[in-house]
Amino acid sequence: MNARLAIAAATTLALLAACASPRPRNGALGDAPRDATAEPPIDVELADLANWRYVEGLLGAPERVLRLTGRRVRITGVLLLADSPNVPEALLYPEAVYEARRAPEVHEIVRVLLPAPPGELLTERVRVIGTFTVSETDRDDSIVDIYQLRAESCTKVDAAPRAENR
């Protein structure tokens, strides 16, 4: 991991850990209008979540993204765990952002609340299933994330096949 990405990830995770209880602006994390676990998960691509220009207040957020709140989703990406193996929280990055070693925009990552502390530090390609929320998380007057996922499962998956240059 290059220094800029490591600093960005560490800063974001430090901000997340700095406050025991974040202050979501548009609804509480995990407040689902229905029992999301009773429905099959919807496949969501991280690139689709980032395919709009974020403006504070979620102004201009696509309806297709906002409708995911409270829904059970399945998302694949690169999981970066917190600095401590005892913290059941991580960030899910799109593979392209992680591989480019650049700091992500706030609407390119998903904060994942894992079912239990992972017990070890890893950076892995994973598939996560859980209840999704679209809500700005405000920590010390800064928006640190807008997507949250209360995970029910997190499974390591093989690396995506690479297209060969011909």
C-alpha positions in Angstrom: 0.0 0.0 0.0 1.5 3.3 -0.9 1.9 6.1 1.6 -1.0 8.3 0.4 -3.5 5.5 0.5 -2.2 4.2 3.8 -2.5 7.8 5.3 -6.0 8.2 3.8 -7.2 4.8 5.1 -5.6 5.4 8.6 -7.1 8.9 8.8 -10.6 7.7 7.9 -10.4 4.8 10.3 -9.0 7.1 13.0 -11.9 9.5 12.5 -14.3 6.6 12.7 -12.8 5.3 15.9 -12.5 8.7 17.5 -16.1 8.9 18.4 -17.8 5.9 20.0 -21.2 6.8 18.5 -21.3 8.6 15.1 -24.0 11.1 14.4 -25.8 10.0 11.2 -27.5 13.0 9.6 -30.1 11.2 7.6 -31.1 8.3 9.8 -29.5 5.8 12.1 -27.3 3.1 10.9 -29.2 -0.2 10.6 -32.6 1.4 11.0 -34.3 -0.7 8.3 -38.0 -0.1 7.5 -38.5 -3.8 7.1 -36.7 -7.1 8.0 -34.0 -7.0 5.4 -32.7 -10.5 6.3 -35.9 -12.0 5.0 -35.3 -10.9 1.5 -32.6 -12.2 -1.0 -29.6 -9.9 -1.3 -29.4 -7.4 -4.2 -26.1 -7.4 -6.0 -24.6 -3.9 -5.8 -21.4 -2.8 -7.5 -19.2 -0.3 -5.7 -18.6 1.5 -9.0 -22.3 2.1 -9.3 -22.5 3.7 -5.8 -19.8 6.1 -6.8 -21.2 7.0 -10.2 -22.5 10.5 -9.2 -21.0 13.7 -7.8 -21.3 13.8 -4.1 -22.5 17.0 -2.5 -22.9 17.4 1.3 -26.5 16.8 2.3 -26.7 14.0 -0.3 -27.9 16.6 -2.8 -28.2 15.0 -6.2 -27.9 11.4 -4.9 -29.5 9.1 -7.4 -32.9 7.6 -6.4 -31.5 4.1 -7.2 -28.8 4.7 -4.5 -31.1 6.2 -1.9 -33.6 3.3 -2.3 -30.9 0.9 -1.1 -31.4 2.0 2.5 -32.7 -0.8 4.6 -32.2 -3.3 1.8 -30.2 -6.5 2.0 -27.2 -6.3 -0.4 -24.2 -8.2 -1.6 -21.1 -6.2 -2.4 -17.6 -7.3 -3.5 -14.5 -5.1 -2.9 -11.3 -4.8 -1.0 -11.7 -4.8 2.8 -9.3 -2.7 4.8 -9.6 -3.5 8.5 -9.2 -1.1 11.4 -5.8 -0.8 13.0 -6.9 -3.0 15.9 -8.0 -6.6 15.5 -10.6 -6.0 18.2 -12.6 -3.4 16.3 -15.4 -5.0 14.2 -15.4 -2.2 11.6 -13.7 -1.9 8.3 -13.8 0.0 5.0 -14.8 -1.6 1.7 -12.9 -0.1 -1.3 -13.6 -0.6 -5.0 -10.8 -2.7 -6.4 -9.8 -0.1 -9.0 -9.4 2.6 -6.3 -7.3 0.3 -4.1 -5.2 -0.9 -7.0 -4.6 2.7 -8.1 -3.3 3.4 -4.6 -5.3 6.7 -4.4 -7.4 8.1 -1.6 -11.1 7.4 -2.2 -13.8 9.9 -2.3 -16.4 9.7 0.5 -19.0 8.1 -1.9 -16.5 5.4 -3.1 -16.2 3.5 0.2 -18.6 1.6 2.4 -18.1 1.5 6.2 -18.7 -2.2 7.2 -19.8 -3.2 10.6 -18.6 -6.8 10.9 -20.6 -9.4 12.9 -17.6 -9.8 15.2 -14.0 -8.5 15.5 -11.9 -10.1 12.8 -9.2 -11.3 15.1 -6.4 -10.4 12.7 -5.5 -7.6 10.4 -6.0 -8.2 6.7 -6.6 -6.5 3.4 -8.6 -9.0 1.4 -11.0 -9.1 -1.6 -14.3 -10.1 0.0 -18.0 -10.4 -0.6 -20.1 -8.9 2.1 -23.8 -9.5 2.6 -25.8 -7.3 5.0 -28.2 -4.4 5.5 -27.3 -1.2 3.6 -27.8 2.4 4.7 -27.3 5.6 2.9 -26.7 8.3 5.5 -24.0 10.9 6.1 -21.9 10.1 9.2 -20.7 13.3 10.8 -17.7 13.1 13.0 -16.4 16.4 14.4 -18.1 18.4 11.7 -16.7 16.2 8.9 -18.5 13.7 6.7 -16.5 10.5 7.0 -18.8 8.2 5.1 -22.2 8.1 3.4 -22.6 4.3 3.0 -22.8 1.9 5.8 -23.3 -1.9 5.7 -24.2 -3.9 8.8 -22.7 -7.2 7.7 -24.2 -10.6 8.4 -21.5 -12.4 6.5 -18.1 -11.5 5.0 -16.4 -14.1 2.8 -12.9 -14.0 1.2 -13.1 -14.4 -2.6 -10.5 -15.1 -5.2 -9.0 -12.1 -7.1 -11.0 -10.9 -10.1 -9.7 -12.2 -13.4 -7.6 -9.7 -15.2 -8.1 -8.8 -18.9 -5.0 -9.5 -20.8 -3.4 -6.8 -23.0 -3.3 -8.0 -26.6 
